[in-house]
Amino acid sequence: MNKSLLFAVACLSAATWTLGALAQTPPSAPAGAPPSTSVPPPGYGSSSDGPPAVTPFPITIVTSVEVLRSTRAGGLDIVRARGLVSSSGWQSPHLIPITRGEPVDGILDLIFQGVVPTAPAELGAFMPFEALLPVDTGHPYKGVRVRSGTNAIVLKTLPGYVEIAAPKEDCAKCRGKFFVAKGAQPPAGAPADGIVREADLPWTLRVIRPTDGLPSYAFDPNRLTLVLSEDNRIVDAAWD
């Protein structure tokens, strides 16, 4: 899979805020305040003969948060968040503020989102995802928290930088391997590269065994579905 970096800048100004390639333009935000929380509605762009429907979701995992500070032209802080997503279908990375007014703890709380086609994604290597959010000088924030669909990272010093290690397993090559649930032991004689441990999969996981029903098939691009055989081999898998 082509691991090209998907990149967008969420711009804060007195006039507009643009969400990546979707170019959504909600009402302006006051100077120094986070932008509007408007996001593309579910099903945006869908039609009977048009492109696939897309909807915004928190990204799979955030791996770093950085705040850069400029003193030129009145000053500006730039929040830079990086993370990983489950497929190349993700687009338009952006940071959505969920803080209202001046926070009691001084932390600007953000959700790192993107838009993704509402269809299951084949297994593949994680894709890097990045977004920027400029914040005008004079803001009241002492730190920044960025949340993904599976984790959150807090930066308590501005400017500054914090990061975590990437997940051990992206499940790009899970098919045919033995699934080992938490607390269980792998089959005797199974090689280390022939097993997938639940403990190494830090996101929402749905395991479907041969005798399991399927009460719901609601779409979630951050949920990894594993279909197992009777001997616990992974016979099929997808992000759905």
N, C-alpha and C positions, 0 to 999 in steps of 0.2 A: 504494500500500500504506500502511496506517495505521502510522506510525512511532511507536507508543506505546512508552514505556520499560518494559521488563520488569525487574522489580526483586524481589530477595529478600534476606533477612538470614539468614546462617548463624550461629546463636547458640552461643556457648561458655559452658558453665556446668558445675557439678559434677553435674548431673543428666542433661541431654539435649542433643542437637544436632539441629536440624530442617533438613531439606533442602527448602526452598521448599514448594511446594504438595503435595509427596508425603508430607511429615510422617513421614519415616523417623526412628526413635529408637533409635540404637545405644547401647551402654553409655557411661556418663559418662567424661569425661576429668578428670585431676587438675588442680587449680588452676594456671593459668599455662601449661598445655600445650595444643597444638593439639587439635582434636576428632578423633573417630574417622574413619577413612577409609571407613566403610561407605557404599555408594551403592546406589541401586535396581538390582536385578538386571536383566540383559537380558530383554526381554519383559515387564517389569513391567506389570501391568494388562491383559494381553492375554487375550482369550477369543473364542470363535467369534462371539458376538453383542455383544461389549463394545467399548470404545474401542480405537483403534489401539495396537499395542505401542510402547513407548518404551524408550529405552536411553540411558545417560549417555555423553557425548562431550566432549572438550575443545572450547571454543568456537572460532570461526573465527579471530579475532585479538584480542589484548589491546592496548588503546591507552593506558591510563594506570593507574598505581598510586599510591595515597595512603595515608598512615598518619596518623590523627588521634589526639591524645593528650588524655585527660581526667584531671585530678587529683582529681576529686571522688569521694567514697565509696570511697577506697582506690586509685583510679586504674584506667585501662583504656586500652589501645591498640586502635584499630579500623582494620583493613586494608580499604581500599575499592578495588576493581578495576573498571575499565570496559573494555568491548570491543564488538565487533560480531559478529553471527551472520548466517548466510546466509538465514534466512527467519523468518517470524513463528511457525513451528511450535515453535521453541525455548521451553522453559519451565524454571522452577526453577533459576535460576543459583546456584551455590555454589562455594566455594573448598575444595579438598581438600589437606590438608598431606601432603607426601611426605617431610618431614624427620623423622628418628627420633632422639630424644635431643637433646643439645646439639650443634649443627653445628660442625665444625672451623672453617669460615669465618665463622660467626656469622650466616649467611643462612637465614631461614625460607623454604623452597621450597614453593610452592603450585601446584596445577593449577586453572585456572578452567574449570569444567564446567557443562553444562546437560543437560537431557534433551530428546530430539527424537523425533518419530514416525519409525519405520524405513521411510520411503517417500521417494522422490525429491521434491525441492522445486522448484517453478517458479522461474524467474528473477525477481528483484525487488530493490529497494533493500535494502542491509544494514540490520539492525535493531540498535539500541543495547541493550546487556546490562550489567547491573551487579550486584555482589554485595558484601556486607560480612562480615567475619570479626572479631569481638571477641577479643582476647587479654588475659588477666589480667595485671596488673602483676607485676613480678619475673621476667619471661621473660628468657632469655639472648640474644635476637636483636639484632643490630646493623643488620640490613637485611632486605628482603623481595624475593623473586623470584616473579613470577607468570608461569606458562606457559600458552599457548593451544595449539591444534593446529598453528599455523604460526610462532609467535614467542615470545619471552620478554622481560620487562622487569624490570630490577633497580633497586630503590630502596635506596641505600646510607646514607641519613641518616634517622633516626627521631626525631621525626616529619618528614614531608616529602612531596614530590610529584614525579612524573616522568611524562612523556607522550611519545608519538610521533605523527607525522602519520598520518591515516587513509589507506588505500589509494586510489590514483588511480582505480581501475576496479572497480566491483562487478558488472559484466557484466549489469546489469539490462536493457540495450538492445543486447545483443550480436548477436541474430539478424539475419541479412542483411548483416552487416559482414564484411570480409576479415580473416582471422586471419594475423598476421605472426609467425612463429616467431623465437626469438632468433637474431640474426645475419643474418636475411633482410631483404629490402627489400619494401616494399608494392608492389602492382601500379601500373604507370604510370597516372597520372591519377586514382588513388583519392583522394578528399578525406580530410583528417585525421580528420573525424568519421565516416568510413566504414571505419575500420580498428580492430582490437583487437590490441595488442601483447602477446606472451607476457611480456615484461619487466615489464608493468604488472599482472600477475596473480601475486601473491606467495604463492599457496597451491598445494596439490596440484592438478595439472591432468592430465586425461586427454583426449587428442585422438584422435578416431576418424575416420580418412580412409576414402574409398570402398572401398579394397582391404583394409582392416584387419579382422582377426577380433576376437572379444571373448572372451578366455580366462576371464575372471572378471567377475562382476557383484556382488561384495561391496559392501555399502552403506557409504558414508562421507559424512556430511552436509557435510564440509569440502572435499570434492573436487568441482571443477567439471569436468563432462564437456561437451566441445564436439564436435559432429558436423559434419564439413566436407563440402562439395561438391567436385567435381573442380577447380574454380577457387579453392579455399580460402575460400569463403564459409561462414559459420556458419549451417547450416540448422536446427540444433536444439541445445538446451543445457539443463542442469539441474544442481542440486546433488545428487549421488547417489554 
